[in-house]
Amino acid sequence: MKPRYTHPKVLSFEFYPPKTEEGAANLKVVHEKLARLNPGFFSVTFGAGGSTREKTFDTVVEIQAKGIAAAPHLSCVASTKDNIRTILTDYQSKGISKIVALRGDLPSGMLSAGEFRYANELVEFIRKETGDTFEIHVAAYPEVHPQALNADVDFVNFKRKVDAGANAAITQYFYNAEAYFYFRDRCEQNGIDVPIVPGIMPITQYSQLFRFSEMCGADIPRWLRKRLECLGDDRASIQAFGLDVVTELCQKLLEQDAPGLHFYTMNQSGPTLAILENLKFWPQP
């Protein structure tokens, strides 16, 4: 069988903007360690409603200045055409060429998303304003977006983003590889040929993982949940078990021709580096 992706596998890593000087110092160390792996890019998030947008900008510019591409998140929520236009111009002036375009989550108490309702509208606007200046990444949900009516509606929404001009997709994290393979196959069957990059969340503690998964709709398989519950507060055992589980997941994804891996680092390098060490997966310099 001809492989789907003939180019080298690509790593990418996600950070969130630090809120304190201590956090900024920590992120600098984390960035330096992960930068040695020569990733395709670092992405940088922002809070609900764009609440950390200025810090996102500063973090992205700092990362970009160190020689590896940075990809800021842009969200529909609380955005207008004017402020998105300004942000795009500012990023262009700093040499930023990658964007992660998202719908985003409404913060508590906010009733209106803004001028953009859905991510495909944001992608379309970026293309209209800047042409092919930016490489646009969008979100994909192999286990279905938590607010979607059903899987078919969710898939149609994803296709709209690609048709609007997205270059690639990064998935929500998952622990069931078959969900990714099914989603990818469905994309191919429907003429969607952009890379679908698996999002990877290292497992370091159960309570945090459970909380995140409840918010974003990621499924923790019953066998995994029960095993983590049995480990209780034994953090060392949870980390060792989680390392084995996520390494096996990544190995399966790479063997079945995933185009790369995108790690949700939580501004830590240790868990991600441990997984990559297990995989012996080092991109070409």
Rosetta blueprint (number, residue, H / E / L):
1 M L
2 K L
3 P L
4 R L
5 Y L
6 T L
7 H L
8 P L
9 K L
10 V E
11 L E
12 S E
13 F E
14 E E
15 F E
16 Y L
17 P L
18 P L
19 K L
20 T L
21 E H
22 E H
23 G H
24 A H
25 A H
26 N H
27 L H
28 K H
29 V H
30 V H
31 H H
32 E H
33 K H
34 L H
35 A H
36 R L
37 L L
38 N L
39 P L
40 G L
41 F E
42 F E
43 S E
44 V E
45 T L
46 F L
47 G L
48 A H
49 G H
50 G H
51 S L
52 T L
53 R H
54 E H
55 K H
56 T H
57 F H
58 D H
59 T H
60 V H
61 V H
62 E H
63 I H
64 Q H
65 A H
66 K L
67 G L
68 I L
69 A L
70 A E
71 A E
72 P E
73 H E
74 L E
75 S E
76 C L
77 V L
78 A L
79 S E
80 T L
81 K H
82 D H
83 N H
84 I H
85 R H
86 T H
87 I H
88 L H
89 T H
90 D H
91 Y H
92 Q H
93 S H
94 K L
95 G L
96 I L
97 S L
98 K E
99 I E
100 V E
101 A E
102 L E
103 R L
104 G L
105 D L
106 L L
107 P L
108 S L
109 G L
110 M L
111 L L
112 S L
113 A L
114 G E
115 E L
116 F L
117 R L
118 Y L
119 A H
120 N H
121 E H
122 L H
123 V H
124 E H
125 F H
126 I H
127 R H
128 K H
129 E H
130 T H
131 G L
132 D L
133 T L
134 F L
135 E E
136 I E
137 H E
138 V E
139 A E
140 A E
141 Y L
142 P L
143 E L
144 V L
145 H L
146 P L
147 Q L
148 A L
149 L L
150 N L
151 A H
152 D H
153 V H
154 D H
155 F H
156 V H
157 N H
158 F H
159 K H
160 R H
161 K H
162 V H
163 D H
164 A L
165 G L
166 A L
167 N L
168 A E
169 A E
170 I E
171 T E
172 Q L
173 Y L
174 F L
175 Y L
176 N L
177 A H
178 E H
179 A H
180 Y H
181 F H
182 Y H
183 F H
184 R H
185 D H
186 R H
187 C H
188 E H
189 Q H
190 N L
191 G L
192 I L
193 D L
194 V L
195 P L
196 I E
197 V E
198 P L
199 G E
200 I E
201 M L
202 P L
203 I L
204 T L
205 Q L
206 Y H
207 S H
208 Q H
209 L H
210 F H
211 R H
212 F H
213 S H
214 E H
215 M H
216 C H
217 G L
218 A L
219 D L
220 I L
221 P L
222 R H
223 W H
224 L H
225 R H
226 K H
227 R H
228 L H
229 E H
230 C H
231 L H
232 G L
233 D L
234 D L
235 R H
236 A H
237 S H
238 I H
239 Q H
240 A H
241 F H
242 G H
243 L H
244 D H
245 V H
246 V H
247 T H
248 E H
249 L H
250 C H
251 Q H
252 K H
253 L H
254 L H
255 E H
256 Q L
257 D L
258 A L
259 P L
260 G E
261 L E
262 H E
263 F E
264 Y E
265 T L
266 M L
267 N L
268 Q L
269 S L
270 G H
271 P H
272 T H
273 L H
274 A H
275 I H
276 L H
277 E H
278 N H
279 L H
280 K L
281 F L
282 W L
283 P L
284 Q L
285 P L
